[in-house]
Amino acid sequence: GHGGDEVFININGNNIELQQAITDGDFDSFYW
């Protein structure tokens, strides 16, 4: 999403979506 790679991980049963923008290399979204 947002023109970047989406990485899904799971910590202690909580789904976390990290959407990292390719253009600036920064995280543009962080969802718990």
PQR file with spaces between the fields and no chain letter, atoms N, CA, C, O and H, PARSE charges and radii, in Angstrom:
ATOM       1  N    GLY     1       0.800   -1.207    0.000 -0.4000 1.5000
ATOM       2  CA   GLY     1       0.000    0.000    0.000 -0.0000 2.0000
ATOM       3  C    GLY     1       0.840    1.266    0.000  0.5500 1.7000
ATOM       4  O    GLY     1       2.013    1.228    0.372 -0.5500 1.4000
ATOM       5  N    HIS     2       0.272    2.365   -0.403 -0.4000 1.5000
ATOM       6  CA   HIS     2       0.945    3.671   -0.421 -0.0000 2.0000
ATOM       7  C    HIS     2       2.245    3.623   -1.229  0.5500 1.7000
ATOM       8  O    HIS     2       3.210    4.305   -0.886 -0.5500 1.4000
ATOM       9  H    HIS     2      -0.681    2.396   -0.705  0.4000 1.0000
ATOM      10  N    GLY     3       2.275    2.833   -2.284 -0.4000 1.5000
ATOM      11  CA   GLY     3       3.445    2.779   -3.149 -0.0000 2.0000
ATOM      12  C    GLY     3       4.638    2.100   -2.509  0.5500 1.7000
ATOM      13  O    GLY     3       5.778    2.324   -2.917 -0.5500 1.4000
ATOM      14  H    GLY     3       1.490    2.279   -2.563  0.4000 1.0000
ATOM      15  N    GLY     4       4.378    1.255   -1.491 -0.4000 1.5000
ATOM      16  CA   GLY     4       5.480    0.575   -0.815 -0.0000 2.0000
ATOM      17  C    GLY     4       5.184   -0.893   -0.587  0.5500 1.7000
ATOM      18  O    GLY     4       4.097   -1.374   -0.910 -0.5500 1.4000
ATOM      19  H    GLY     4       3.452    1.073   -1.160  0.4000 1.0000
ATOM      20  N    ASP     5       6.141   -1.596   -0.036 -0.4000 1.5000
ATOM      21  CA   ASP     5       5.951   -3.010    0.282 -0.0000 2.0000
ATOM      22  C    ASP     5       5.197   -3.130    1.592  0.5500 1.7000
ATOM      23  O    ASP     5       5.444   -2.372    2.531 -0.5500 1.4000
ATOM      24  H    ASP     5       7.023   -1.206    0.227  0.4000 1.0000
ATOM      25  N    GLU     6       4.266   -4.094    1.656 -0.4000 1.5000
ATOM      26  CA   GLU     6       3.527   -4.314    2.883 -0.0000 2.0000
ATOM      27  C    GLU     6       4.068   -5.559    3.574  0.5500 1.7000
ATOM      28  O    GLU     6       4.186   -6.620    2.963 -0.5500 1.4000
ATOM      29  H    GLU     6       4.066   -4.709    0.893  0.4000 1.0000
ATOM      30  N    VAL     7       4.394   -5.417    4.847 -0.4000 1.5000
ATOM      31  CA   VAL     7       4.928   -6.530    5.615 -0.0000 2.0000
ATOM      32  C    VAL     7       4.002   -6.805    6.786  0.5500 1.7000
ATOM      33  O    VAL     7       3.686   -5.908    7.568 -0.5500 1.4000
ATOM      34  H    VAL     7       4.298   -4.555    5.344  0.4000 1.0000
ATOM      35  N    PHE     8       3.567   -8.066    6.900 -0.4000 1.5000
ATOM      36  CA   PHE     8       2.671   -8.432    7.980 -0.0000 2.0000
ATOM      37  C    PHE     8       3.400   -9.338    8.963  0.5500 1.7000
ATOM      38  O    PHE     8       3.946  -10.370    8.575 -0.5500 1.4000
ATOM      39  H    PHE     8       3.824   -8.795    6.265  0.4000 1.0000
ATOM      40  N    ILE     9       3.408   -8.952   10.235 -0.4000 1.5000
ATOM      41  CA   ILE     9       4.020   -9.777   11.267 -0.0000 2.0000
ATOM      42  C    ILE     9       3.036   -9.960   12.413  0.5500 1.7000
ATOM      43  O    ILE     9       2.035   -9.249   12.500 -0.5500 1.4000
ATOM      44  H    ILE     9       2.964   -8.114   10.550  0.4000 1.0000
ATOM      45  N    ASN    10       3.323  -10.917   13.294 -0.4000 1.5000
ATOM      46  CA   ASN    10       2.431  -11.193   14.406 -0.0000 2.0000
ATOM      47  C    ASN    10       3.234  -11.253   15.696  0.5500 1.7000
ATOM      48  O    ASN    10       4.165  -12.049   15.819 -0.5500 1.4000
ATOM      49  H    ASN    10       4.136  -11.495   13.223  0.4000 1.0000
ATOM      50  N    ILE    11       2.871  -10.411   16.658 -0.4000 1.5000
ATOM      51  CA   ILE    11       3.528  -10.396   17.961 -0.0000 2.0000
ATOM      52  C    ILE    11       2.482  -10.566   19.056  0.5500 1.7000
ATOM      53  O    ILE    11       1.577   -9.745   19.202 -0.5500 1.4000
ATOM      54  H    ILE    11       2.115   -9.765   16.558  0.4000 1.0000
ATOM      55  N    ASN    12       2.619  -11.631   19.814 -0.4000 1.5000
ATOM      56  CA   ASN    12       1.712  -11.906   20.935 -0.0000 2.0000
ATOM      57  C    ASN    12       0.245  -11.856   20.514  0.5500 1.7000
ATOM      58  O    ASN    12      -0.603  -11.370   21.263 -0.5500 1.4000
ATOM      59  H    ASN    12       3.355  -12.298   19.696  0.4000 1.0000
ATOM      60  N    GLY    13      -0.053  -12.360   19.312 -0.4000 1.5000
ATOM      61  CA   GLY    13      -1.428  -12.416   18.839 -0.0000 2.0000
ATOM      62  C    GLY    13      -1.924  -11.119   18.241  0.5500 1.7000
ATOM      63  O    GLY    13      -3.080  -11.036   17.826 -0.5500 1.4000
ATOM      64  H    GLY    13       0.636  -12.755   18.704  0.4000 1.0000
ATOM      65  N    ASN    14      -1.070  -10.093   18.186 -0.4000 1.5000
ATOM      66  CA   ASN    14      -1.465   -8.820   17.596 -0.0000 2.0000
ATOM      67  C    ASN    14      -0.946   -8.716   16.174  0.5500 1.7000
ATOM      68  O    ASN    14       0.251   -8.860   15.925 -0.5500 1.4000
ATOM      69  H    ASN    14      -0.130  -10.160   18.523  0.4000 1.0000
ATOM      70  N    ASN    15      -1.860   -8.463   15.239 -0.4000 1.5000
ATOM      71  CA   ASN    15      -1.452   -8.309   13.850 -0.0000 2.0000
ATOM      72  C    ASN    15      -0.938   -6.896   13.619  0.5500 1.7000
ATOM      73  O    ASN    15      -1.594   -5.917   13.976 -0.5500 1.4000
ATOM      74  H    ASN    15      -2.833   -8.346   15.441  0.4000 1.0000
ATOM      75  N    ILE    16       0.234   -6.802   13.022 -0.4000 1.5000
ATOM      76  CA   ILE    16       0.842   -5.496   12.764 -0.0000 2.0000
ATOM      77  C    ILE    16       1.103   -5.368   11.271  0.5500 1.7000
ATOM      78  O    ILE    16       1.725   -6.243   10.670 -0.5500 1.4000
ATOM      79  H    ILE    16       0.767   -7.596   12.733  0.4000 1.0000
ATOM      80  N    GLU    17       0.637   -4.295   10.680 -0.4000 1.5000
ATOM      81  CA   GLU    17       0.889   -4.042    9.264 -0.0000 2.0000
ATOM      82  C    GLU    17       1.850   -2.870    9.142  0.5500 1.7000
ATOM      83  O    GLU    17       1.562   -1.762    9.594 -0.5500 1.4000
ATOM      84  H    GLU    17       0.132   -3.584   11.169  0.4000 1.0000
ATOM      85  N    LEU    18       2.998   -3.134    8.522 -0.4000 1.5000
ATOM      86  CA   LEU    18       3.954   -2.058    8.296 -0.0000 2.0000
ATOM      87  C    LEU    18       3.978   -1.741    6.816  0.5500 1.7000
ATOM      88  O    LEU    18       4.321   -2.595    5.999 -0.5500 1.4000
ATOM      89  H    LEU    18       3.231   -4.034    8.155  0.4000 1.0000
ATOM      90  N    GLN    19       3.615   -0.513    6.467 -0.4000 1.5000
ATOM      91  CA   GLN    19       3.625   -0.104    5.067 -0.0000 2.0000
ATOM      92  C    GLN    19       4.806    0.837    4.879  0.5500 1.7000
ATOM      93  O    GLN    19       4.793    1.974    5.350 -0.5500 1.4000
ATOM      94  H    GLN    19       3.337    0.181    7.131  0.4000 1.0000
ATOM      95  N    GLN    20       5.831    0.346    4.182 -0.4000 1.5000
ATOM      96  CA   GLN    20       7.052    1.130    4.039 -0.0000 2.0000
ATOM      97  C    GLN    20       7.128    1.723    2.647  0.5500 1.7000
ATOM      98  O    GLN    20       7.077    1.007    1.647 -0.5500 1.4000
ATOM      99  H    GLN    20       5.842   -0.578    3.799  0.4000 1.0000
ATOM     100  N    ALA    21       7.251    3.052    2.597 -0.4000 1.5000
ATOM     101  CA   ALA    21       7.325    3.744    1.318 -0.0000 2.0000
ATOM     102  C    ALA    21       8.690    3.520    0.688  0.5500 1.7000
ATOM     103  O    ALA    21       9.719    3.649    1.351 -0.5500 1.4000
ATOM     104  H    ALA    21       7.293    3.633    3.410  0.4000 1.0000
ATOM     105  N    ILE    22       8.689    3.187   -0.584 -0.4000 1.5000
ATOM     106  CA   ILE    22       9.937    2.938   -1.290 -0.0000 2.0000
ATOM     107  C    ILE    22      10.661    4.253   -1.574  0.5500 1.7000
ATOM     108  O    ILE    22      11.891    4.305   -1.543 -0.5500 1.4000
ATOM     109  H    ILE    22       7.853    3.083   -1.122  0.4000 1.0000
ATOM     110  N    THR    23       9.912    5.299   -1.846 -0.4000 1.5000
ATOM     111  CA   THR    23      10.497    6.560   -2.299 -0.0000 2.0000
ATOM     112  C    THR    23      11.366    7.220   -1.232  0.5500 1.7000
ATOM     113  O    THR    23      12.421    7.771   -1.545 -0.5500 1.4000
ATOM     114  H    THR    23       8.913    5.256   -1.871  0.4000 1.0000
ATOM     115  N    ASP    24      10.925    7.168    0.032 -0.4000 1.5000
ATOM     116  CA   ASP    24      11.713    7.838    1.063 -0.0000 2.0000
ATOM     117  C    ASP    24      12.279    6.850    2.086  0.5500 1.7000
ATOM     118  O    ASP    24      13.077    7.222    2.947 -0.5500 1.4000
ATOM     119  H    ASP    24      10.068    6.720    0.286  0.4000 1.0000
ATOM     120  N    GLY    25      11.860    5.596    1.980 -0.4000 1.5000
ATOM     121  CA   GLY    25      12.401    4.567    2.866 -0.0000 2.0000
ATOM     122  C    GLY    25      11.911    4.671    4.295  0.5500 1.7000
ATOM     123  O    GLY    25      12.443    4.006    5.183 -0.5500 1.4000
ATOM     124  H    GLY    25      11.212    5.294    1.281  0.4000 1.0000
ATOM     125  N    ASP    26      10.896    5.504    4.530 -0.4000 1.5000
ATOM     126  CA   ASP    26      10.347    5.650    5.871 -0.0000 2.0000
ATOM     127  C    ASP    26       9.013    4.933    5.979  0.5500 1.7000
ATOM     128  O    ASP    26       8.337    4.715    4.974 -0.5500 1.4000
ATOM     129  H    ASP    26      10.463    6.045    3.808  0.4000 1.0000
ATOM     130  N    PHE    27       8.635    4.566    7.193 -0.4000 1.5000
ATOM     131  CA   PHE    27       7.329    3.976    7.422 -0.0000 2.0000
ATOM     132  C    PHE    27       6.261    5.058    7.307  0.5500 1.7000
ATOM     133  O    PHE    27       6.328    6.086    7.982 -0.5500 1.4000
ATOM     134  H    PHE    27       9.185    4.743    8.010  0.4000 1.0000
ATOM     135  N    ASP    28       5.265    4.813    6.436 -0.4000 1.5000
ATOM     136  CA   ASP    28       4.211    5.811    6.299 -0.0000 2.0000
ATOM     137  C    ASP    28       2.930    5.383    6.991  0.5500 1.7000
ATOM     138  O    ASP    28       1.999    6.178    7.122 -0.5500 1.4000
ATOM     139  H    ASP    28       5.211    3.978    5.888  0.4000 1.0000
ATOM     140  N    SER    29       2.875    4.122    7.439 -0.4000 1.5000
ATOM     141  CA   SER    29       1.694    3.669    8.164 -0.0000 2.0000
ATOM     142  C    SER    29       2.084    2.588    9.155  0.5500 1.7000
ATOM     143  O    SER    29       2.949    1.760    8.868 -0.5500 1.4000
ATOM     144  H    SER    29       3.631    3.477    7.332  0.4000 1.0000
ATOM     145  N    PHE    30       1.460    2.592   10.304 -0.4000 1.5000
ATOM     146  CA   PHE    30       1.705    1.562   11.294 -0.0000 2.0000
ATOM     147  C    PHE    30       0.387    1.237   11.978  0.5500 1.7000
ATOM     148  O    PHE    30      -0.193    2.080   12.662 -0.5500 1.4000
ATOM     149  H    PHE    30       0.758    3.265   10.537  0.4000 1.0000
ATOM     150  N    TYR    31      -0.086   -0.003   11.787 -0.4000 1.5000
ATOM     151  CA   TYR    31      -1.384   -0.396   12.337 -0.0000 2.0000
ATOM     152  C    TYR    31      -1.211   -1.512   13.348  0.5500 1.7000
ATOM     153  O    TYR    31      -0.481   -2.471   13.096 -0.5500 1.4000
ATOM     154  H    TYR    31       0.385   -0.688   11.231  0.4000 1.0000
ATOM     155  N    TRP    32      -1.878   -1.399   14.493 -0.4000 1.5000
ATOM     156  CA   TRP    32      -1.934   -2.480   15.464 -0.0000 2.0000
ATOM     157  C    TRP    32      -3.218   -3.251   15.239  0.5500 1.7000
ATOM     158  O    TRP    32      -3.487   -4.221   15.947 -0.5500 1.4000
ATOM     159  H    TRP    32      -2.471   -0.620   14.698  0.4000 1.0000
